Every structure is written in C-alpha cells, then in structure tokens.
Amino acid sequence: MRFSSGNPLAVLGRAALLLSFSVLALRSAPQSTDTQKPQGDPVLGERIAGGIVFDGKLWLRGISGGLISLDLSNDSRQMHFASGVLDIERVGHDLLIMHRPASNAREVVLSIWREGRFDNFARSSTSAKDEPIALLSGANGPTILSTRAIRIFSPDKQEWRRIHLKGKLRGGFQETAASPLRGDSIYVGFNTGEWGGGLQRIDLQTGAVTDIERRDSKELCAGPLNSDCDPVTGVIPDAQNRDCVLAAVGLVHMMSHGSILRVCGGDVSLVFEKSYTVDGLREGDKWEMTEALFGLVAAPNEGFWAISSGAFYRFGLDGTKTDEYPLPKLKPVSGIYLSRDLPGVIVVRTDANWAVSLSGYTPLVIPLEESPPRVEAPH
C-alpha cells in the first residue's frame, strides 16, 4: 500500500482546528453494531478486501492476497490461493483474477475461472516502481491499472496495449477504481484516512492524469471534494449517466463526514448526504456532522448500495434513497462472518475500513447475481 502526505499546511491546520473535538466525535459518531470477538480467517485474515458472487459461489479476497470461495448452496468452502491475488473482477460473463506467481514477483498474470479451476491466459511484466492497483472490466478488454501505466488486453489479438500515464497518481492506504460506462477514462479514488485522499481521472487515449476537485469556499476543508480532507472510499459507474461515476466519501476520526458524489468529467455534484447534530463542548453548543459512507456497489437490477457505520442504504438509478436497513447480525459460516438477511445482497465482516477510520467493523456489501445458476447440493 502507498501513502500520501497531502498538503502539510492544510493537514496541520485541520488537526489543530479539530483536535478539541476528537473525544466528542468518538462518543457521538455512529458505530458498528458488530461487537463480536474477532476471529481472523486463516487465509484471509480480518482484512477482507473485496468479494463477488459468481457461479453460485461467494468469492472473497484478503488484502494479504488469499482467495477463497463459499458455495452458496451448501456453505462448503474452497481455498484457491493462499497468497498472491491482487484483485478479482467480473468481466462480461467471466470471472477473472489478477495475481502474482510465486516464481516471479515482477510478473502479473490474468486467470479465468473455467470448469472448476483458474486457467492462466495473459501475462505482463511490471517493475518495482510500477505496482498494480486494480483490475477493471474495460470496454476494449480486461484492463490493469498500475502506478505508471494502463495495460489493456485484446482477446482477439492476444496482446497488450500499454498506455503510459502522463502525471503521477496520488496513492493512499486504499485505492478504488472504475470507468464510466462509455469507457473513455478511469477514475481512481484514494483513501488515506485523516490525511484525505481525493479523486483523479485518467484519460484512456492519452494517459493524462487530472486531479478532480470541488471546493466551494476558501475554508480549510471546503468541499464537497477536497483531496486534503476527503477520503474516497468507493467508485462505481453511474448507470444513468454513461459519462459519469459515483464516488463515496467517508471518514470517522476527529469528526465524522461523508457523502455520495456524481463526477462527470471534472464536474462534481452532491447526490446524497445525511446530516446529524451533536452537543458541543460548551452548554448550548451544537455541532453538525455528516454520516461517513464506506464503499459503493451497483445493484444487479438497478441503482446501487452504500454502507455507513450504522446502516445500509439502497438507492435508485437517479440517486434517490429508496430503502434503509440496520446492520444485520453476522454469523460464522465456514469461518467467515456474514449475513444473508438483506434482500439481494450478502454482508461480510471486514476491518478494511477500520485501518484508516474509527468506523469499527464496517462490513462489505456484495450483491447477488441477477439470475444465480441453480446449484445442486452434492448427494
């Protein structure tokens, strides 16, 4: 993982401004209801980085590089990789992984799930200064984003097209990336916790890297999108606007703040924000905060899901909130704490957000397939 220092003056000023409210925020911010004693998975650990439902299985990847699947028909578990997996993505009707082979730490391999196993189909070399960030489902083929380049694999030609980045990616503790449905760019969100993070856009024709910002005033942490103060915790395509993405902002630290934003080119607009007030340090004082949001996932039928430390939200295509659910109680299933109580999704425990935010065990929300295949339980 990479770190980003942000603007030192902004950071120091913001810290001085907010330090006196740290205890207040910890007491008042919404907290996860998951208080069960952690039971780290032997392959994934506590820090599950992401998941996908595919082929009747729940696939889970740990930040440490492990990959397992749980059969949703009978909860049986299978370990596929103990380490080395960098990302997992559904590309068209296929499930792909990006991983490093144990024999070559500088090689990146793409593998596809076929007939009960992963088959390697493409390889690319990287350098120590060109670390892979994400595997994406690109309009022209599977796409690897790294710190210095974009690699697009052509299934027809069986070759890579490499685009060098013109500009530097910011980096952070966690990165998320997505392309608009039109597929002419990649937006990368950076989460560096209290140090901010922000959003950058990469042009897929030229490789140009552009900072995306919107600061409505000259105040220290003016937003709604300020790289010095706003960690971006999720990015997905905007299904209603083919040139746009949706981005989540979330941090619980000295204060709590968050939102969902629509980004079209360089234009940033507010889609959702939930405000609440807490008592200040002096009698009669009231302070307004906004709820931190961690991650966005597209709903299979329409709209999208978002999660906070205390609730799940379902949104329609236009960004209007349609449903709100409390965090469900998570139960162990083949070593993984999860819940299938909410309609259309599986909820999985992870402490990935806790690494950079006082959000507790804010879980992952993983949509079910639109038409899950019928899987017969073994006789």
C-alpha positions as CSV (number, residue, x, y, z in Angstrom):
1,M,0.0,0.0,0.0
2,R,1.1,3.5,-0.7
3,F,0.9,6.6,1.4
4,S,0.0,10.2,0.6
5,S,1.1,13.2,2.7
6,G,-1.3,15.7,1.1
7,N,-0.8,19.4,1.8
8,P,1.2,19.7,5.0
9,L,-0.2,23.2,5.9
10,A,-3.7,22.1,5.4
11,V,-3.2,19.0,7.4
12,L,-1.6,20.8,10.4
13,G,-4.3,23.5,10.4
14,R,-7.1,21.0,10.2
15,A,-5.6,18.9,13.0
16,A,-5.3,22.0,15.3
17,L,-8.9,23.0,14.5
18,L,-10.4,19.6,15.1
19,L,-8.3,18.2,18.0
20,S,-10.5,19.5,20.7
21,F,-13.5,17.7,19.2
22,S,-11.9,14.2,18.9
23,V,-13.4,12.8,22.1
24,L,-16.8,14.3,21.2
25,A,-16.7,12.7,17.8
26,L,-15.8,9.3,19.1
27,R,-18.7,9.4,21.5
28,S,-21.3,10.7,19.0
29,A,-20.4,9.1,15.6
30,P,-22.5,6.1,14.5
31,Q,-20.6,2.9,15.4
32,S,-20.9,-0.6,14.0
33,T,-23.2,-3.0,15.9
34,D,-20.8,-5.8,15.3
35,T,-19.1,-6.3,18.6
36,Q,-18.3,-10.0,18.3
37,K,-14.8,-11.1,19.2
38,P,-12.7,-11.0,16.0
39,Q,-11.9,-14.5,14.7
40,G,-9.3,-13.9,11.9
41,D,-9.7,-16.2,9.0
42,P,-6.6,-18.5,8.5
43,V,-6.4,-17.5,4.8
44,L,-8.0,-14.0,4.5
45,G,-7.3,-12.7,8.0
46,E,-9.6,-9.9,9.3
47,R,-9.0,-7.6,6.4
48,I,-11.2,-8.9,3.6
49,A,-10.6,-6.5,0.6
50,G,-13.5,-7.4,-1.7
51,G,-16.0,-10.0,-2.9
52,I,-18.1,-11.1,-5.8
53,V,-20.9,-13.6,-6.2
54,F,-20.4,-15.7,-9.3
55,D,-21.3,-19.2,-10.5
56,G,-23.3,-19.8,-7.3
57,K,-20.3,-19.0,-5.1
58,L,-19.2,-16.2,-2.8
59,W,-15.6,-15.3,-3.7
60,L,-13.6,-13.4,-1.1
61,R,-10.2,-11.8,-1.4
62,G,-8.0,-10.8,1.5
63,I,-5.6,-7.8,1.4
64,S,-2.9,-10.3,2.2
65,G,-3.6,-12.0,-1.2
66,G,-5.6,-15.1,-0.3
67,L,-8.7,-16.1,-2.3
68,I,-11.4,-18.5,-1.1
69,S,-15.0,-19.3,-2.3
70,L,-18.1,-20.4,-0.4
71,D,-20.7,-22.5,-2.2
72,L,-24.0,-20.7,-1.6
73,S,-26.0,-23.9,-1.9
74,N,-24.3,-25.8,1.0
75,D,-21.8,-23.3,2.5
76,S,-18.8,-25.6,1.6
77,R,-15.5,-23.7,1.4
78,Q,-12.7,-24.0,-1.1
79,M,-9.3,-22.2,-0.9
80,H,-8.0,-21.2,-4.4
81,F,-4.9,-19.2,-3.5
82,A,-3.1,-18.8,-0.2
83,S,-1.4,-15.6,-1.4
84,G,-0.6,-13.5,-4.5
85,V,-4.1,-12.5,-5.6
86,L,-4.1,-8.7,-6.3
87,D,-7.7,-8.2,-7.5
88,I,-10.8,-10.1,-8.6
89,E,-13.3,-8.8,-11.2
90,R,-16.3,-9.9,-13.3
91,V,-15.5,-9.1,-16.9
92,G,-18.6,-9.7,-19.1
93,H,-19.8,-13.3,-18.3
94,D,-16.4,-14.4,-16.9
95,L,-14.7,-14.2,-13.5
96,L,-11.0,-13.0,-13.7
97,I,-8.3,-12.6,-11.2
98,M,-5.0,-10.7,-11.3
99,H,-2.3,-12.3,-9.3
100,R,1.5,-12.7,-9.0
101,P,3.0,-16.2,-9.4
102,A,5.2,-17.3,-6.5
103,S,8.1,-17.9,-9.0
104,N,8.2,-14.3,-10.3
105,A,7.5,-11.3,-8.1
106,R,7.6,-8.9,-11.0
107,E,5.1,-10.7,-13.3
108,V,1.3,-10.2,-13.3
109,V,-0.9,-12.9,-14.5
110,L,-4.6,-12.8,-15.5
111,S,-6.5,-16.0,-15.0
112,I,-10.1,-17.0,-15.8
113,W,-12.4,-19.3,-13.9
114,R,-13.4,-22.2,-16.2
115,E,-14.8,-25.7,-15.4
116,G,-13.9,-25.6,-11.7
117,R,-10.4,-24.1,-12.0
118,F,-8.4,-20.9,-12.8
119,D,-6.6,-21.0,-16.2
120,N,-3.9,-18.5,-17.0
121,F,-4.4,-16.6,-20.3
122,A,-2.3,-13.4,-20.2
123,R,0.9,-12.3,-18.6
124,S,2.6,-8.9,-18.2
125,S,5.8,-7.7,-16.6
126,T,6.0,-4.9,-14.1
127,S,8.7,-3.0,-12.2
128,A,9.3,-2.1,-8.6
129,K,8.1,1.4,-9.4
130,D,5.0,0.3,-11.4
131,E,2.8,-1.6,-8.9
132,P,-0.6,-2.9,-10.0
133,I,-3.5,-1.1,-8.4
134,A,-6.7,-2.6,-9.9
135,L,-8.2,-5.0,-12.5
136,L,-11.1,-3.4,-14.4
137,S,-13.7,-4.5,-16.9
138,G,-12.8,-2.2,-19.7
139,A,-14.8,-1.5,-22.9
140,N,-11.9,-2.9,-25.0
141,G,-10.9,-5.9,-22.8
142,P,-9.6,-6.6,-19.3
143,T,-7.6,-3.6,-18.0
144,I,-4.8,-3.4,-15.5
145,L,-4.2,-0.1,-13.8
146,S,-0.8,0.3,-12.2
147,T,1.0,3.3,-10.7
148,R,2.7,4.2,-14.1
149,A,0.6,2.7,-16.8
150,I,-2.6,1.2,-18.1
151,R,-2.5,-2.2,-19.8
152,I,-5.5,-3.3,-21.9
153,F,-5.5,-6.9,-23.1
154,S,-7.1,-7.6,-26.5
155,P,-8.7,-11.1,-26.5
156,D,-8.8,-11.1,-30.4
157,K,-5.1,-10.2,-30.9
158,Q,-3.9,-11.9,-27.7
159,E,-1.7,-8.9,-26.9
160,W,-1.4,-6.0,-24.5
161,R,-1.8,-2.3,-25.4
162,R,0.2,-0.2,-22.9
163,I,-0.6,3.4,-22.2
164,H,2.0,5.3,-20.1
165,L,0.5,7.7,-17.5
166,K,1.2,11.4,-18.0
167,G,1.2,12.6,-14.5
168,K,1.5,11.0,-11.1
169,L,-1.1,9.0,-9.2
170,R,-1.6,10.3,-5.7
171,G,-1.6,6.9,-3.8
172,G,-3.1,6.1,-0.5
173,F,-3.8,3.3,2.1
174,Q,-6.6,2.1,-0.1
175,E,-7.5,2.7,-3.8
176,T,-10.7,2.1,-5.7
177,A,-11.1,2.5,-9.4
178,A,-13.9,2.4,-12.0
179,S,-14.6,3.5,-15.6
180,P,-17.8,5.2,-16.8
181,L,-20.0,3.1,-19.0
182,R,-18.7,4.9,-22.1
183,G,-15.3,3.7,-21.1
184,D,-13.1,6.6,-22.1
185,S,-11.5,7.1,-18.7
186,I,-10.7,5.6,-15.3
187,Y,-11.4,7.4,-12.1
188,V,-9.3,6.4,-9.1
189,G,-10.3,7.2,-5.5
190,F,-7.7,7.4,-2.7
191,N,-8.4,6.7,0.9
192,T,-5.7,8.0,3.3
193,G,-7.9,8.4,6.3
194,E,-7.4,11.6,8.2
195,W,-5.0,12.8,5.5
196,G,-7.7,12.9,2.9
197,G,-7.2,11.2,-0.4
198,G,-9.4,12.6,-3.2
199,L,-10.1,11.5,-6.8
200,Q,-8.1,11.5,-10.0
201,R,-9.1,10.9,-13.6
202,I,-7.1,9.1,-16.3
203,D,-7.7,9.7,-20.0
204,L,-7.6,6.3,-21.7
205,Q,-6.5,7.8,-25.0
206,T,-3.6,10.0,-23.8
207,G,-2.8,8.6,-20.3
208,A,-3.2,12.2,-18.9
209,V,-3.8,12.2,-15.1
210,T,-6.1,15.0,-13.8
211,D,-7.0,15.9,-10.2
212,I,-10.7,16.2,-9.6
213,E,-11.6,18.8,-7.0
214,R,-14.5,21.0,-6.0
215,R,-14.0,23.5,-3.2
216,D,-16.9,25.8,-2.7
217,S,-15.1,28.2,-0.4
218,K,-11.7,29.1,0.9
219,E,-12.3,27.4,4.2
220,L,-9.7,24.8,5.3
221,C,-11.7,21.7,4.4
222,A,-14.2,23.1,2.0
223,G,-15.7,20.6,-0.3
224,P,-17.6,18.6,-1.4
225,L,-14.4,17.1,-2.9
226,N,-11.1,18.2,-1.3
227,S,-8.1,15.9,-1.7
228,D,-6.6,17.2,1.6
229,C,-9.6,16.3,3.6
230,D,-11.9,13.8,1.8
231,P,-11.0,10.1,1.6
232,V,-12.8,8.5,-1.3
233,T,-13.9,5.0,-0.2
234,G,-15.7,3.7,-3.3
235,V,-16.1,4.5,-7.0
236,I,-18.6,2.8,-9.4
237,P,-20.0,3.6,-12.9
238,D,-23.1,5.8,-12.9
239,A,-25.7,3.6,-14.6
240,Q,-27.9,6.5,-15.6
241,N,-25.2,8.8,-16.9
242,R,-22.8,7.0,-19.2
243,D,-20.0,9.6,-18.9
244,C,-20.1,9.7,-15.1
245,V,-19.1,7.8,-12.0
246,L,-20.4,7.9,-8.4
247,A,-17.9,8.3,-5.6
248,A,-18.4,7.8,-1.8
249,V,-16.6,9.9,0.8
250,G,-16.2,8.7,4.4
251,L,-14.2,9.3,7.5
252,V,-14.8,8.8,11.2
253,H,-11.8,10.3,13.0
254,M,-11.9,13.6,14.9
255,M,-15.2,14.4,13.2
256,S,-17.5,12.3,11.0
257,H,-18.1,13.3,7.4
258,G,-19.2,11.7,4.2
259,S,-21.3,11.9,1.1
260,I,-22.0,10.4,-2.3
261,L,-21.0,12.4,-5.3
262,R,-21.6,12.3,-9.0
263,V,-18.5,13.1,-11.1
264,C,-18.8,13.8,-14.9
265,G,-15.5,14.8,-16.4
266,G,-14.3,17.4,-14.0
267,D,-17.8,18.4,-12.7
268,V,-18.7,17.3,-9.2
269,S,-22.3,17.4,-7.8
270,L,-23.8,16.1,-4.5
271,V,-26.1,13.1,-4.7
272,F,-26.6,12.1,-1.0
273,E,-25.6,13.4,2.4
274,K,-27.0,12.6,5.8
275,S,-26.5,15.3,8.5
276,Y,-26.9,14.9,12.2
277,T,-26.1,17.2,15.2
278,V,-24.3,16.5,18.5
279,D,-23.8,18.5,21.6
280,G,-20.7,20.7,21.6
281,L,-18.2,21.1,24.4
282,R,-20.0,24.1,25.9
283,E,-23.6,24.1,27.1
284,G,-25.9,25.0,24.3
285,D,-23.4,24.4,21.5
286,K,-24.5,22.2,18.6
287,W,-22.2,20.8,16.0
288,E,-23.3,19.4,12.7
289,M,-21.6,16.3,11.1
290,T,-22.4,14.2,8.1
291,E,-22.5,10.4,8.1
292,A,-19.4,8.7,6.7
293,L,-20.0,6.3,3.8
294,F,-17.8,3.3,3.1
295,G,-18.0,1.8,-0.4
296,L,-20.5,1.7,-3.2
297,V,-21.7,-1.3,-5.1
298,A,-24.0,-1.5,-8.1
299,A,-27.3,-3.3,-7.5
300,P,-27.8,-6.1,-10.1
301,N,-31.2,-4.9,-11.3
302,E,-30.9,-1.1,-10.9
303,G,-29.4,1.5,-8.6
304,F,-26.7,0.9,-6.0
305,W,-26.0,0.2,-2.4
306,A,-23.9,2.2,0.1
307,I,-22.9,1.4,3.7
308,S,-22.2,3.5,6.8
309,S,-21.1,2.5,10.3
310,G,-24.7,2.1,11.3
311,A,-26.8,1.3,8.2
312,F,-27.2,0.1,4.7
313,Y,-28.7,2.3,2.1
314,R,-30.4,1.3,-1.2
315,F,-30.6,4.0,-4.0
316,G,-32.4,4.1,-7.3
317,L,-30.8,4.9,-10.6
318,D,-31.2,8.6,-10.1
319,G,-29.5,8.6,-6.7
320,T,-32.7,8.8,-4.6
321,K,-32.6,6.8,-1.4
322,T,-35.3,4.0,-1.6
323,D,-34.5,1.8,1.4
324,E,-32.6,1.9,4.7
325,Y,-31.6,-1.2,6.8
326,P,-29.8,-1.5,10.1
327,L,-26.7,-3.6,10.1
328,P,-27.6,-7.3,10.4
329,K,-26.1,-9.6,12.9
330,L,-23.3,-11.5,11.3
331,K,-22.9,-15.2,11.9
332,P,-19.9,-17.6,11.2
333,V,-20.3,-19.6,8.0
334,S,-17.3,-21.8,7.2
335,G,-15.0,-19.4,9.1
336,I,-16.4,-16.2,7.6
337,Y,-18.7,-13.9,9.5
338,L,-21.6,-12.9,7.2
339,S,-25.4,-12.4,6.8
340,R,-27.9,-13.2,4.0
341,D,-30.8,-11.5,5.8
342,L,-31.0,-8.4,3.5
343,P,-32.7,-8.8,0.1
344,G,-30.4,-9.2,-2.8
345,V,-27.0,-8.9,-1.0
346,I,-24.6,-10.7,1.3
347,V,-23.0,-8.8,4.1
348,V,-19.4,-9.8,5.1
349,R,-17.4,-8.6,8.0
350,T,-14.0,-6.9,7.4
351,D,-11.9,-4.4,9.3
352,A,-10.5,-2.9,6.0
353,N,-12.1,0.5,6.7
354,W,-11.0,0.4,10.3
355,A,-7.4,0.6,9.1
356,V,-7.9,4.3,8.3
357,S,-11.1,5.3,10.1
358,L,-12.7,4.8,13.5
359,S,-15.6,3.0,11.9
360,G,-15.3,-0.4,13.6
361,Y,-16.1,-3.5,11.6
362,T,-17.9,-1.7,8.8
363,P,-18.8,-4.7,6.6
364,L,-18.7,-5.3,2.9
365,V,-22.0,-5.5,1.0
366,I,-21.8,-7.9,-2.0
367,P,-24.7,-8.1,-4.5
368,L,-26.1,-11.4,-5.5
369,E,-26.2,-12.4,-9.2
370,E,-29.1,-11.2,-11.3
371,S,-30.0,-14.8,-12.1
372,P,-27.9,-17.1,-10.0
373,P,-27.3,-20.5,-11.5
374,R,-29.1,-23.4,-9.9
375,V,-26.5,-25.4,-8.0
376,E,-27.5,-28.9,-6.8
377,A,-26.2,-29.9,-3.4
378,P,-24.0,-33.0,-3.5
379,H,-25.7,-36.3,-2.7
